[in-house]
Amino acid sequence: MSSSSPSAPARELAGGKLLVDEPAAGVVRLTISNPAKRNALDHPILDAITATLGALTDARCVIVTGAHGMFSAGYDIGEIPEEEFEERAERLVAHPFTEAIDALEAFPFPTLASLPGHTIGGGLELGLACDLRIAADGVLLGMPPAKLGLVYSHTGLRRFIDAIGAARTRELFLLGRYIDADTALQWGLINRVCAQRDLDATALELARELAANAPLAQTGNKRVIGALLDAGGHLEEELERELVELRRASFASKDMREGMRAFAEKRPARWSNE
């Protein structure tokens, strides 16, 4: 998919439960819109997120947000019949949810979660899979597995441990309580809190800035950060060579020379991604 013009109306996917628009040049926004289920994530929404991210060609930043004053209440498993629960719930979590998370993490440019309302369970992990997160003041965030009898996935728990450490992850998952946005900011679970009325504008301002930065630097630094987290303290030789080459290639790039000139001349850089 090539990004549309910033003035184009939102496209409706997943039966209207995922809206896709381009609010600024180089910025694509994915808006979860499933109000009857508090923006719960179902198979069509998750598949649409995965497909959209995989098809983007011109986007330099993706915003993930929710409509109707909510972000997401997590997996849509509440109406699965009891006799089918084990198979269908596991299939939802293991297949489309994991693929959507992987697609967010694999997207080469920065991703930003904008949380306008309560962000719970799988919705919180979806937000955590983004590179940056901002939340409206008063938003609650929580992980309810302790209240549901659920053992969470080890990959999901690792994602929280990487973000907020083992002690905070234990508090979040073993107590199963909600925390407010200010506490989430102190923990490092989110990057910024702003007034509800300012959330959309703040998210768009950040997204524009992310999209305007050097493409090679954005993709390279995101790759290095992800590789270091995945490596867990030990880099295999082949991976270390790849990361060193990314740095070396940046010194040889046209964009670094352009960036240095633009900085000296106090003007916006004109990136070529070369």
URNORMO-V286823 format. One record per pair of residues at least 4 apart in sequence whose C-alpha atoms are under 7 Angstrom apart, sorted by the first residue. I is the first residue (numbers start at 1). J is the second residue. Records with the same first field share a line. If there is no record, write none. Layout:
I: J  J
This chain:
1: 55  56  57
2: 56  57  58
3: 22  56  58  59
4: 8  22
5: 22
6: 22  23  24  25
9: 21
10: 19  20  21
11: 19  20  21
12: 16  18  19  20
13: 17  18  19  48
14: 18  44  45  48
17: 32  33  34  45
18: 30  31  32  33  45
19: 30  31  32
20: 29  30  31
21: 28  29  30
22: 27  28  29
23: 27  28  29
24: 208
26: 58  59  60  61  211
27: 59  60  61  62  207  208  211
28: 59  61  62  63
29: 62  63  64
30: 63  64  65
31: 64  65  66  67
32: 39  65  66  67
33: 39  66  67
34: 38  39  40
35: 39  68
38: 70  72  73
39: 70  71  72  73
40: 72  73  74  75  76
41: 45  46  74  75  76
42: 46  75  76
43: 47  92  96
44: 48
45: 49
46: 50  96  97  100
47: 51  96  100
48: 52
49: 53  100
50: 54  99  100  103
51: 55
52: 56
53: 103  107
54: 103
60: 109  211
61: 109  110  111  207  210  211
62: 110  111  112
63: 111  112  113  114
64: 112  113  114
65: 71  113  114  115
66: 70  71  72  115  116
67: 71
69: 116  117
70: 116  117  118
71: 115  116  117  118  119
72: 118  119  120  123
73: 119  120  121  123
74: 120  121  122  123
75: 122
77: 89
80: 84  85
81: 85
84: 88
85: 89
86: 90
87: 91
88: 92
89: 93
90: 94
91: 95
92: 96  97
93: 97  98
94: 98
95: 99
96: 100
97: 101
98: 102
99: 103
100: 104
101: 105  126  129
102: 106
103: 107
104: 129  130
105: 129  130
108: 219
109: 218  219
110: 131  210  218
111: 130  131  132
112: 130  131  132  133
113: 127  130  132  133  134
114: 133  134  135  203
115: 134  135  136
116: 135  136  196
117: 136  139
118: 139  140  141
119: 123  124  140  141  142
120: 124  141  142  143
121: 125  142  143  144
122: 126
123: 127
124: 128  141
125: 129
127: 133
132: 191
133: 190  191  192
134: 190  191  192  193
135: 139  181  192  193  194
136: 193  194  195  196  199
137: 181  193  194  195  196
138: 180  181
139: 180  181
140: 178  179  180  181
141: 178  179  180
142: 172  176  177  178  179
143: 172  173  176
144: 148  173  176
145: 149  150  151  152  173  176
146: 150  173  174  175  176
147: 176
152: 156  157
153: 157
154: 158
155: 159
156: 160
157: 161
158: 162
159: 163
160: 164  169
161: 165  166  169
163: 188  189
164: 168  169  187  188  189
165: 169
166: 170
167: 171
168: 172
169: 173
170: 174
171: 175
172: 176  177
179: 183  184
180: 184
181: 185  193
182: 186  193
183: 187
184: 188  189  190
185: 189  190  191  192
194: 198  199
195: 199
198: 202
199: 203
200: 204
201: 205
202: 206
203: 207
204: 208
205: 209
206: 210
207: 211
208: 212
209: 213
214: 218  271
215: 219  273
216: 220  273
217: 221
218: 222
219: 223
220: 224  246
221: 225
222: 226
223: 227
224: 228  243
225: 229
226: 230
227: 231
228: 232  233
231: 235
235: 239  240
236: 240
237: 241
238: 242
239: 243
240: 244
241: 245
242: 246
243: 247
244: 248
245: 249
246: 250
247: 251
248: 252
249: 253
250: 256
251: 256
253: 257  274
254: 258  274
255: 259  271  272  273  274
256: 260
257: 261
258: 262  269
259: 263  269
260: 264
261: 265
262: 266  267  268  269
263: 267
